[in-house]
Amino acid sequence: MVRPQMSYKLIELGASEALIGALTALYALVPVFLAIWFGRYTERVKNLRHTVMAGGLLIGVGAALMALVPSIFGVACASVLLGFGHLIFVISSQASVTRYSTDATLDKGFGWQTAGIAAGQLLGPLLGGLLLGDSPGGDRMHLINLALWLGAVFAIVSVPLMLWPVRLKEMPALTSEIPITAQVEEVPQESTAEVLGEKPLAGASDSNPGKATTLKIMRRHGVVSNMFASLGMLSVTDILISFMPLVGEAAGVSPAWIGLLLAIRSAATIVSRFSLSSLSRRWNRSQLVITSLLVSAVLIALIPPTINNVIISVIVMLIGGFFVGIAQPLTMTMIVKEVPVSWRSPALAVRLLGNRLGQVTIPLIAGAVASPLGPAGAIWFTCVLIGVSGIEKTINYARTGPTAMDR
C-alpha cells in the first residue's frame, strides 16, 4: 500500500521521474550495508518471532512518518526507515523457512512465505487505488496521506499477531519428509543422511565449512546466476509498484485502475506460488525459472502500451503475474541447497544484498531511462534485465543440464 502512495505523494510534491527513481533506490540503501550482518545475526538468535515483529513495527513507523511529512526530504527519510524495517522482516521470515523446513519442503515454505508478501501486494495497491479513486492531481494529498496511515495501521496491527502461540520444531536440513526423531537428530549430519538413505546435498555435507563470507558464498556454483535472476524479478515488481502510477498519469488512467491492475498481478503471483509443489513435480527448478524469466520479460513489456485496453491489460497482467511469481521462491531454494547448512541464513542475506544493490541501482538507471522515453521506459528496462538473465540461464542449462539445485 505504501510504495505506490509514495510515488503519488512525490508527484503531488512536484518530483520528477528521475527523482522518484532516486528516492525509490533510497528505500534499499540502508539494507545494502546491513544485510550480511543481519543474516549472520539470525543464525545466532534463538527466537526469530521477535525480529519479525521488530520489522513489522519499523514498517508501520516508516509509513506513519511518510504520512506526516510535508516535503520530499521527509519522504526520503521515511523511505529509508521503511526499507530498514523491510530488511529485518524479510531476512527473519526467510530464516524461519530454512530453520523449520526440511529440504523436501523448502519450495513449499518459500512459496507460502512469498505468497504472503504477494497477498499484501494485492490488497495494498487495490485499497490505496480505491481510496484515491478518480481524484484529480493537485487535490488528493489528504487521500494519499490517509492511505499511508492505513498502511501504517496494517503493519502495526500485524505485530501482536506474531504472539499467537505456534509450536515449531527446528528441522535438520535433509531431503526427507520422514519425521525426525530425537535419536536421529543427535547423529552428525553426514551420518543422518546415510541412515535415512538420502544422498547429501551439494554443499550440505561440507565438513567444517568455516565462516560464511560473501565471497565464499558467491563462489558456489549457480549462486551468482540465481542472485541475478532474483534481482531481476524483484526489480520488475518494484518498478511496477513505483512506476505504474506514473505510467497511469501519462496515459490519463485513474489511480483506481492502476491499483486494480497491480492487484491482479499479485493475485496471479499468489496462485503460481501456491502451485509450486505441483509445478516442481513436472519440471525441474531450472526449467521453471528460465520459463518464468523469459515469459515475464515479454508480457510485462506489453503492459504500458496496452494499459488503456481493459481486456488486453487484464490478460497480460494475469499471465505475466503468474510467471513473475515463480522465479523468486525457487531461486531461494536453489541458493540454500548449494551451500553448507550452517551458511543458509547468510546465503539468503547475500541474495538479499544482491537484491538491495539492484534496488539501489536499477531505479536510478530506470529513472534516467524514463526521462527521455517516459515512465514506460523504466518498465521496459527491467524487462530487458530479466530477459538477459533468462538467456544466460538457458545457455548454462544447455551446457550443464540438471544439477543438484534442480532436485
RAJO-V36338 format. One record per run of one state. SS is the DSSP state (H for helix, E for strand, - for the rest). FROM is the first residue (numbers start at 1). LEN is the number of residues. If there is no record, write none. Layout:
ss = (SS;SS)
from = (FROM;FROM)
len = (LEN;LEN)
This chain:
ss = (-;H;-;H;-;H;-;H;-;H;-;H;-;H;-;H;-;H;-;H;-;H;-;H;-;H;-;H;-;H;-;H;-;H;-;H;-;H;-)
from = (1;2;13;17;27;29;45;48;69;72;101;103;133;141;162;182;186;189;196;214;220;223;252;255;275;276;283;285;302;303;307;310;337;341;374;376;401;404;407)
len = (1;11;4;10;2;16;3;21;3;29;2;30;8;21;20;4;3;7;18;6;3;29;3;20;1;7;2;17;1;4;3;27;4;33;2;25;3;3;1)
